[in-house]
Amino acid sequence: MRRWIVLAAALLVLPAAGAVAQKRPAAKKPAVKRPAATKPAPKLPAITPQELIDKHIEATGGREAYEKLTSTVMKGTLEVKAQGLSGTIEIYQKAPDKFLTVQSIGGVGEMRQGVDGETAWAKDPFTGVRTLEGVELATQRRAARFNAILHASELYDKMEITGQAMLDGRPQYVLKLTPKEGKPIVQWVDGKTFLITKTEMTTQGPQGEMTVVMRLMDYRPVDGVKVPFKTVGTMGGIVELTITVTDVKNNVPIEDSLFAKPAS
Amino acid sequence: MNRRLTVLALALAALGALLCRPAGAAGLSPALRRQVFDLVWRRVYERHYDPSFNGVDWKAVRAKYAPKAAAAKGDTAFYGVLQAMLGELKQSHFAIIPPSVYLAEDDARGRRMDGDVGLVVQLVGGQCVVTRVEPGSSGEQAGVRPGVVVTHVDGKPLAPLVERVRKRKLRPAMERLQVMMAVRARLMGPSGSKVALRCLEDGASARTVTLTRAFEQGERFQFGELPPLRLDMETRRLDGNIGYVRFNLFLMPLMDRIRQAIREMSDTRGFIIDLRGNGGGMGAMAWGVATPFFDQRASLGTMRLRSGNMNFAVFPQGEPFRGPLAILIDEASLSTSEVLAGGLQELGRARIVGRATGGMVLPSSVERLPGGARLQYAVADFRTPKGVLLEGRGVLPDIPVDVKREELLAGRDPILEAAVRAIAGETSAQ
C-alpha cells in the first residue's frame, strides 16, 4: 500500500497562501479533549478467526469459485472530491503472485507499483523507479498473493478476533491479522453478511508511516466471486479518496512482462 | 511573472481578490453561511496536524467568530471573518480563497485583480526598490529598470506602509515579505486599469510613470482546487559553464522540464537552481527536483501529520550530477522551495545563497467550500533532517547577500554573482 503515501504526498500542496506566519505564542495549551466514542456492544456468536474467514469466503462466492480464477483485471475511477482531483486506476493480478496497480491522476501523473513474483517495485513521477525492500517488500508480496484470502493462515503469523463493534448500525467482528513483518491489519467483518466492510492498516517504509482506512461497499458478483465496487479510503486522516470499479474481468491472459520492474 | 506570481497568486486570492466579487453573484444564504463556517472550523478541528492547535483554544475561537460570521454584511465581509478566524492560528497555509478568483478568465477580465505591471518590488536598503522587470511588461515598456526606488503608488506614499510593517517587529525575512506583498497588492488591479508610480532614478531625480495593468499571457495550470497559476521557467548556461534553472512554482508540468534541463547541462561545472520568488507547490516535487543531484538515498526532511508522517525521501536514479550545486533564495522563496533548500543545505549537497526565506512551510490541502470559495488548511508540519522546524524560521543562507540598489542599477544580480563565485571557488579547489 505504499502507493498511498506517494499519492497523499502528491496531493498536499505547499504554496503559501495569504495567511502570513506571525509570532507564535510562547506556551501551548493542552490538547482539546475529545469525548470517547460510546458504542452499544453488539452480540454476535463467538467464532474463531479461521471460521470467520471461511464464512467470508463462503459469503463472497465459495472456495471453489475463487479457485476457478487465475487472473483478474480491474479498472475504475479514482476521485479526491474535496480537492477537485480525479483519475483512473487499473489493477492487474495473476496467479500465483504477480500484481500491478496503475493510478493516473490529473495534475499528478501516473503511479505504478508491481510485484513480478519476487521483486516489488514502484514508479512515480517524483521518485522515479525504486525497488522495495524490508517491510515494504513483505507487504507487497502479501498483496500480490492471488486469492490471498484463501491463504490467510500462511500469510499471517497471528489471527485473532479482538472484539465486536458497530458500523453503520450493524454488528461487526473485528479481525486482527498480524504478519511476520509489518504492522497488523484490522478488518471489520459484517456479522450477518460476512462481507469485509472496513480495513485499517499502517503503511511503512522509507517514505514514512501512514494509517490508511478503507470502507468497502457495493459488493457485486463477478464470475461467482463478490467484489467491492466502491472503496472510500482515508490516508493519514487527511486525504479522502473514492475508488469506483467500472469493470472487472477474470481469467484474461496477461503477459508476465507487464509486472516487470521498469528500467526507468 | 516569475517570482512575483509565487507570492501573489494565492496571496492575491486571500488579500486583493477579497475586494472583488463577480457582478450579479448571489450572496450566501444564512443557512449556507452557517454550513460554510461550520465546515471551515471543523476541518481545522479534525485535521490540524497539532491537536493543541498551535496553543489556540479552537473551541473558544468558534464561540468568538460564529456571531461575527452571522452578522457579516455581505459575502466579502463573511469571508473576511473566516480569514480572521483562521488567522488566530498564527500559522501559514490557512486561508480562504474567495469564489471570484475562480471565475472563468474570460468572464473575469477587468473585473478582478488580474492585471499586472511586471515589476517585482522588494525592500532594499530600507526602500521599496524594483528588483526585477518582466520582459514585455508595461513596466519595461515605460523604461522602469531594476534599482529604481518606488516612493508612491497612485499618489499614496509607500514609506508609511513600510513603517507599519516594521512596527509589527517581525523577523527580517517576514518583514520584507510583507512589504513585498503589500506593495504587490497596490500594483495589481483589474486588467486595463492604470496605476501611477512615483519613481526615483539615479541620484535624486524623480518621475511619475503611468502604467497600464495587463493580463499576462502564458501557460497556466490548475491543480485541484488551487486557482489557475501561470507557469514560468528559464534555463540557460551561464558564463563559466554553469547550468542555471529558474522556475516559479512546483507544479507537475515543470517536473520533466526541470529534470531535462539538468540532464542537458550535466556537462557543466556546477549548477544553480534559482528559487527566488518561488512560492511552492506540490510537496512531492521537492524530492523530484533533488533526485538528479544524489548518488545515494537521502531524506530532505519529514512532515508530521496528526496520524503518521511522510519522509521527503530521495532515491537515486541513474548517473547523478556530481558537481557543486547552489540554491538561490529570498524572502519570497516559500513552502516547497524551503523544503528543497533546507533539506539540501542540511545534507551538505547545496550551498544556499541570498536572503533568508519567509518561513511558511506547512503542507496543506485546498478544498472547495459550498458557495464556491476554497479553504486552504495545513495538515502537517515539516522538519529538516536534523529536526529543525522551518515554519516561522525559514532557511538561512550559507552565503548571505546584501543586495545594494547601485548594483541593481548597474544591471547586476548580486545573489546570482555570489553563487557563481561560490561554484567557481569549489571547482577550483577541487
Interface residues (C-beta under 8 A of the other chain):
Chain A: I5 V6 A8 A9 A10 L11 L12 V13 L14 P15 A16 A17 G18 A19 V20 A21 Q22 K23 R24 P25 A27 K28 K29 P30 A31 V32 V80 A82 Q83 G84 L85 G107 V108 G109 D124 P125 F126 T127 G128 V129 R130 T202 P206 Q207 G208 E209 M210 T211 G236 G237 I238 V239 S264
Chain B: T6 V7 A9 L10 A11 L12 A13 A14 L15 Y45 E46 R47 P51 S52 F53 N54 G55 V56 D57 W58 K59 Q83 L86 G87 L89 K90 Q91 S92 H93 F94 A95 I97 R168 K169 L170 M174 L177 Q178 M181 F221 Q222 F223 G224 E225 L226 L229 L249 F250 L251 M252 M255 D256 G279 G280 G281 M282 G283 A284 M285 W287 G288 T291 R297 S299 T302 M303 L305 R306 S307 G308 N309 M310 N311 A313 F315 Q317 G318 L334 S335 T336 V339 G358 G359 M360 V361 L362 P363 S364 S365 V366 E367 R368 Q376 V379 A380 E391 G392
